[in-house]
Amino acid sequence: MVPDLVGRLRAAGYEVAVQAGAGVAALLADEAYEAAGAQVTEHAFDEADVVLSVQPLDAACLAPLPSGATTISFFPTAERPTDVALRRDRKLTTFGMEYVPRISRAQSMDALSSQALVTGYRGAVVAANMLGQFFPLSMTAAGTVPPAQVVVLGAGVAGLQAIATCRRLGAVVKGYDVRAAAAEEIRSMGAVAIELPLPTLEGAGGYAREMTEDRAQHQRELLAGYIAAADALITTAAVPGRRAPLLVTTEMITQMAPGSVVVDLTAEVGGNVEGVVAGKVVRVGSVQLWGGANVPSQMPEPASRLYAQNVLNVIMLMSHDGRFAPDFDDEITAAMCVTHAGQVLREH
């Protein structure tokens, strides 16, 4: 939660307590929360009815919560089986922000999309910073500097934001996505859509479906020439709940020109690029390969502001008559709920 939105919670009837120092990394001082009407305390979890966080609370933070309390955060169930069991046994209600369904009325609550927006922008800025040449075309008396050639793989929210940012910086951008509908979105950003003679892979909720290895190999062969001609490659392709598809091999990277850069924004879920390491820069010959790790946290102010608005909208959906009272018949509430009343409602 950011100070600007504390007043909205108070107006809805909530008392707000903020853990001391919670906003420091996002340059949000305790005094700003106090000025907005929140109580800043070392014991924010004591007797709390609803606890908001980005990552799931650890066991020590859960301990003071009364039975029946609610937590709202990202909550990757497959990675936290012990935590799920603890919450079930404590009869805590758990809502996972990544499970907001992709329907029209839930768009303002979609934290995956808001954080992907930040990630895509950051990826473009990282590529521009690492590349030792201009992004825009520059014509001077001393000669002409050609624009950088950028390829973006994956045209979801992160990919489209990366495309738009690179275009604003003046690069020539090409984009590719396995979903046929994405080609028009790529063009709408002023980029060239790479169209391959392959069947589309439209999946549920607007995401791409997982591809077979045969198709993946054919796709890599068709993309190799585009990647070899790129000065910067940004990859963003991910399938929810699964390892990121391998789109680019080491051999493909070695065909890029010396000094080229690769930014893989999916490194934490396996990576689109062979050999990527989350949080590290790896050299593949003369090409630098940057692996993203918790990328939204690298731009904490906008990431926090957008996430806080998503969470506030979730709370408003679940508030009735001045109190927190989720309607579990509501499709958004039901989709987000992991544990409730001693039951596990979402296994993975």
C-alpha positions as CSV (number, residue, x, y, z in Angstrom):
1,M,0.0,0.0,0.0
2,V,1.2,3.5,-0.8
3,P,0.4,6.6,1.3
4,D,-1.8,8.1,-1.4
5,L,-4.3,5.3,-1.1
6,V,-4.4,5.0,2.7
7,G,-7.2,7.7,2.7
8,R,-9.3,5.5,0.4
9,L,-9.1,2.6,2.8
10,R,-10.0,4.8,5.8
11,A,-12.9,6.3,3.9
12,A,-14.2,2.8,3.3
13,G,-14.2,2.2,7.1
14,Y,-10.8,0.5,7.6
15,E,-8.2,1.3,10.2
16,V,-4.7,1.0,8.6
17,A,-1.5,-0.1,10.3
18,V,1.8,-0.1,8.4
19,Q,4.9,-2.0,9.4
20,A,7.7,0.4,10.3
21,G,10.0,0.8,7.3
22,A,7.8,-1.1,4.9
23,G,8.0,1.6,2.2
24,V,11.7,2.5,2.5
25,A,12.8,0.5,-0.5
26,A,10.2,2.4,-2.6
27,L,11.3,5.7,-1.1
28,L,8.1,5.9,0.9
29,A,8.8,7.3,4.4
30,D,7.0,6.2,7.5
31,E,6.1,9.9,8.0
32,A,4.1,9.9,4.7
33,Y,2.0,7.0,5.9
34,E,1.4,8.7,9.2
35,A,0.4,11.9,7.4
36,A,-2.1,9.9,5.4
37,G,-3.7,8.6,8.6
38,A,-2.0,5.2,9.0
39,Q,-0.5,4.0,12.2
40,V,3.1,3.0,11.8
41,T,4.1,0.2,14.1
42,E,6.5,-2.7,14.6
43,H,3.5,-4.9,15.4
44,A,1.3,-4.3,12.3
45,F,0.3,-8.0,12.1
46,D,-1.1,-8.2,15.7
47,E,-4.8,-8.8,15.6
48,A,-5.0,-7.8,11.9
49,D,-8.2,-8.8,10.0
50,V,-6.6,-8.3,6.6
51,V,-2.9,-8.2,5.7
52,L,-1.6,-6.8,2.4
53,S,1.9,-7.6,1.1
54,V,3.7,-8.3,-2.1
55,Q,5.2,-11.7,-1.3
56,P,3.6,-14.2,1.0
57,L,4.1,-13.7,4.7
58,D,6.5,-16.1,6.4
59,A,5.5,-18.2,9.4
60,A,6.8,-15.6,11.9
61,C,4.5,-12.9,10.5
62,L,1.5,-15.3,10.3
63,A,1.9,-16.3,14.0
64,P,0.2,-13.2,15.5
65,L,-2.8,-13.4,13.1
66,P,-6.1,-14.5,14.6
67,S,-7.8,-17.5,13.1
68,G,-10.0,-16.4,10.2
69,A,-7.7,-13.5,9.2
70,T,-7.1,-12.8,5.5
71,T,-3.9,-12.2,3.6
72,I,-3.7,-10.7,0.1
73,S,-0.4,-11.1,-1.8
74,F,1.1,-13.0,-4.7
75,F,1.0,-16.6,-3.7
76,P,2.6,-19.3,-5.9
77,T,0.9,-22.4,-4.5
78,A,3.1,-24.9,-6.2
79,E,6.2,-23.4,-4.5
80,R,4.7,-23.3,-1.0
81,P,2.9,-26.6,-0.1
82,T,4.0,-26.3,3.6
83,D,2.7,-22.7,3.8
84,V,-0.6,-23.8,2.2
85,A,-1.0,-26.5,4.9
86,L,-0.2,-24.1,7.7
87,R,-2.8,-21.6,6.4
88,R,-5.4,-24.3,6.1
89,D,-4.8,-25.5,9.7
90,R,-4.9,-22.0,11.0
91,K,-8.1,-21.4,9.1
92,L,-6.6,-18.3,7.4
93,T,-8.1,-17.0,4.2
94,T,-5.5,-16.6,1.4
95,F,-6.0,-14.6,-1.8
96,G,-3.4,-14.8,-4.5
97,M,-3.1,-11.7,-6.7
98,E,-1.8,-13.8,-9.7
99,Y,-5.1,-15.6,-9.9
100,V,-7.2,-12.6,-10.8
101,P,-9.1,-13.9,-13.9
102,R,-8.5,-12.1,-17.2
103,I,-12.0,-10.7,-17.6
104,S,-13.1,-7.2,-18.3
105,R,-14.3,-6.2,-14.9
106,A,-11.1,-7.5,-13.3
107,Q,-8.7,-5.5,-15.3
108,S,-8.1,-2.9,-12.6
109,M,-7.1,-5.7,-10.2
110,D,-4.7,-7.5,-12.6
111,A,-1.4,-7.3,-10.8
112,L,0.3,-9.6,-13.2
113,S,-0.4,-7.1,-16.0
114,S,0.6,-4.0,-14.0
115,Q,3.9,-5.6,-12.9
116,A,4.5,-6.8,-16.5
117,L,4.1,-3.2,-17.7
118,V,7.0,-2.2,-15.3
119,T,9.0,-5.2,-16.4
120,G,8.7,-4.5,-20.1
121,Y,9.8,-0.9,-19.6
122,R,12.7,-1.8,-17.5
123,G,13.8,-4.4,-20.0
124,A,14.0,-1.9,-22.8
125,V,15.9,0.6,-20.6
126,V,18.4,-2.2,-19.6
127,A,18.9,-3.1,-23.3
128,A,19.5,0.6,-24.2
129,N,21.9,1.0,-21.3
130,M,24.0,-2.1,-22.1
131,L,24.1,-1.6,-25.9
132,G,27.2,0.4,-26.8
133,Q,25.5,2.3,-29.6
134,F,22.7,4.8,-30.2
135,F,19.1,3.6,-30.3
136,P,17.8,6.4,-32.6
137,L,19.0,7.4,-36.1
138,S,21.3,10.4,-35.9
139,M,22.3,12.4,-38.9
140,T,25.2,14.8,-38.3
141,A,27.8,16.7,-40.3
142,A,30.3,14.0,-39.2
143,G,28.2,11.2,-40.7
144,T,25.1,9.2,-40.1
145,V,24.6,6.9,-37.1
146,P,22.1,4.1,-38.0
147,P,19.4,3.2,-35.5
148,A,19.7,0.1,-33.3
149,Q,17.8,-3.0,-34.5
150,V,15.8,-4.6,-31.7
151,V,13.8,-7.9,-31.7
152,V,11.3,-8.6,-29.0
153,L,10.0,-12.1,-28.5
154,G,6.6,-12.3,-26.7
155,A,4.0,-9.7,-27.2
156,G,2.0,-9.8,-24.0
157,V,1.9,-6.8,-21.7
158,A,5.7,-6.9,-21.0
159,G,6.6,-7.4,-24.6
160,L,4.4,-4.7,-25.9
161,Q,5.7,-2.2,-23.4
162,A,9.3,-3.2,-24.3
163,I,8.4,-2.6,-28.0
164,A,6.7,0.7,-27.3
165,T,9.7,1.9,-25.2
166,C,12.3,0.9,-27.7
167,R,10.3,2.6,-30.4
168,R,10.1,5.8,-28.4
169,L,13.9,5.6,-28.0
170,G,14.2,5.5,-31.8
171,A,15.1,1.9,-32.4
172,V,13.9,-0.1,-35.4
173,V,11.8,-2.9,-33.7
174,K,10.5,-6.2,-34.8
175,G,8.3,-8.4,-32.6
176,Y,7.1,-11.9,-32.6
177,D,4.4,-13.9,-30.7
178,V,3.0,-17.3,-31.2
179,R,-0.6,-15.9,-31.0
180,A,-1.9,-14.7,-34.3
181,A,-3.8,-11.8,-32.7
182,A,-0.6,-10.3,-31.3
183,A,0.6,-9.3,-34.8
184,E,-1.8,-6.4,-35.0
185,E,-0.9,-5.3,-31.5
186,I,2.8,-5.3,-32.5
187,R,2.1,-3.2,-35.5
188,S,0.0,-0.8,-33.4
189,M,3.2,0.0,-31.5
190,G,5.0,1.0,-34.7
191,A,7.0,-2.2,-34.9
192,V,7.2,-4.8,-37.6
193,A,5.5,-8.1,-36.8
194,I,7.5,-11.1,-37.6
195,E,5.2,-13.7,-39.2
196,L,6.3,-17.3,-39.4
197,P,4.6,-20.1,-41.3
198,L,3.6,-21.8,-38.1
199,P,0.2,-22.5,-36.5
200,T,-1.0,-20.1,-33.8
201,L,-0.9,-21.1,-30.2
202,E,-3.8,-19.2,-28.6
203,G,-4.4,-20.3,-25.0
204,A,-6.9,-19.6,-22.2
205,G,-7.2,-16.1,-20.8
206,G,-5.2,-14.5,-23.7
207,Y,-2.0,-16.4,-22.8
208,A,-0.1,-18.5,-25.2
209,R,-0.3,-22.3,-25.1
210,E,2.7,-24.5,-24.4
211,M,4.3,-25.7,-27.6
212,T,5.7,-29.1,-28.6
213,E,9.5,-29.6,-28.9
214,D,9.2,-30.2,-32.6
215,R,7.4,-26.9,-33.1
216,A,9.8,-25.1,-30.8
217,Q,12.8,-26.4,-32.8
218,H,11.2,-25.3,-36.1
219,Q,10.4,-21.9,-34.6
220,R,14.0,-21.4,-33.5
221,E,15.2,-22.2,-37.0
222,L,12.9,-19.7,-38.5
223,L,13.8,-17.0,-35.9
224,A,17.6,-17.5,-36.1
225,G,18.0,-15.0,-39.0
226,Y,16.0,-12.3,-37.3
227,I,18.0,-12.7,-34.1
228,A,21.4,-12.7,-35.9
229,A,20.5,-9.3,-37.4
230,A,19.5,-7.8,-34.1
231,D,21.7,-5.5,-32.0
232,A,19.4,-6.1,-29.0
233,L,17.1,-9.0,-28.2
234,I,14.5,-8.8,-25.5
235,T,12.6,-12.0,-24.5
236,T,9.3,-11.9,-22.5
237,A,7.5,-15.2,-23.4
238,A,6.0,-17.1,-20.5
239,V,3.2,-19.6,-19.9
240,P,1.6,-19.2,-16.5
241,G,2.5,-22.0,-14.1
242,R,5.0,-23.6,-16.4
243,R,8.7,-23.2,-17.3
244,A,9.3,-20.5,-19.8
245,P,9.7,-21.9,-23.4
246,L,13.3,-22.1,-24.7
247,L,13.2,-19.8,-27.7
248,V,16.9,-19.0,-28.2
249,T,19.9,-21.3,-28.1
250,T,23.5,-20.5,-27.4
251,E,24.3,-21.2,-31.1
252,M,21.7,-18.5,-32.1
253,I,23.3,-15.9,-29.8
254,T,26.8,-16.6,-31.1
255,Q,25.5,-15.5,-34.6
256,M,24.7,-12.0,-33.2
257,A,27.2,-9.2,-33.9
258,P,29.9,-8.4,-31.4
259,G,28.6,-6.1,-28.7
260,S,25.0,-7.2,-29.0
261,V,22.9,-7.6,-25.9
262,V,20.2,-10.1,-24.9
263,V,17.7,-9.2,-22.1
264,D,15.7,-12.2,-20.8
265,L,12.8,-11.1,-18.6
266,T,11.8,-14.7,-18.0
267,A,15.0,-15.8,-16.3
268,E,13.3,-16.6,-13.0
269,V,11.0,-19.2,-14.6
270,G,13.7,-20.9,-16.6
271,G,14.4,-18.4,-19.2
272,N,13.7,-18.1,-22.9
273,V,17.4,-18.0,-23.6
274,E,19.8,-21.0,-23.1
275,G,22.3,-20.3,-20.4
276,V,20.6,-17.3,-18.8
277,V,21.1,-16.8,-15.0
278,A,18.6,-14.8,-13.1
279,G,20.2,-11.7,-11.6
280,K,23.4,-12.1,-13.5
281,V,25.1,-10.9,-16.7
282,V,26.6,-13.8,-18.6
283,R,28.9,-13.4,-21.6
284,V,28.3,-15.7,-24.6
285,G,31.3,-14.9,-26.8
286,S,31.1,-11.1,-27.3
287,V,27.4,-10.9,-26.5
288,Q,26.1,-10.0,-23.0
289,L,23.1,-11.9,-21.7
290,W,21.2,-10.2,-18.9
291,G,18.9,-12.3,-16.7
292,G,16.0,-10.5,-15.0
293,A,15.4,-11.1,-11.3
294,N,12.5,-9.5,-9.5
295,V,12.5,-6.9,-12.3
296,P,9.6,-4.7,-11.0
297,S,11.5,-4.1,-7.8
298,Q,14.2,-2.4,-9.9
299,M,11.6,0.4,-10.4
300,P,10.0,0.3,-6.9
301,E,8.0,3.6,-7.1
302,P,5.8,2.9,-10.1
303,A,5.7,-0.9,-9.3
304,S,4.4,-0.1,-5.8
305,R,1.9,2.5,-6.9
306,L,0.4,0.2,-9.6
307,Y,0.3,-2.9,-7.3
308,A,-1.3,-0.9,-4.5
309,Q,-4.0,0.3,-6.8
310,N,-4.6,-3.3,-7.9
311,V,-4.9,-4.5,-4.2
312,L,-7.1,-1.6,-3.3
313,N,-9.5,-2.5,-6.1
314,V,-9.6,-6.1,-4.8
315,I,-10.4,-4.9,-1.3
316,M,-13.2,-2.6,-2.6
317,L,-14.7,-5.6,-4.5
318,M,-14.7,-7.6,-1.3
319,S,-16.0,-4.8,1.0
320,H,-19.7,-4.6,1.8
321,D,-21.5,-2.3,4.2
322,G,-18.3,-0.9,5.6
323,R,-16.6,-4.2,6.4
324,F,-14.4,-6.9,4.7
325,A,-16.9,-9.6,3.6
326,P,-15.8,-11.5,0.4
327,D,-18.6,-12.9,-1.7
328,F,-17.3,-16.4,-2.6
329,D,-19.9,-16.7,-5.3
330,D,-18.2,-13.9,-7.2
331,E,-16.0,-15.3,-9.9
332,I,-13.1,-13.0,-9.1
333,T,-13.1,-13.7,-5.4
334,A,-13.5,-17.5,-6.0
335,A,-10.7,-17.6,-8.6
336,M,-8.3,-15.8,-6.2
337,C,-8.9,-17.8,-3.1
338,V,-6.3,-20.4,-2.1
339,T,-7.4,-21.3,1.4
340,H,-10.5,-20.5,3.4
341,A,-12.3,-21.9,6.5
342,G,-9.9,-24.8,6.9
343,Q,-10.0,-25.9,3.3
344,V,-7.5,-25.7,0.4
345,L,-9.5,-24.3,-2.6
346,R,-6.6,-24.0,-5.1
347,E,-3.9,-26.7,-5.2
348,H,-1.8,-25.2,-8.0
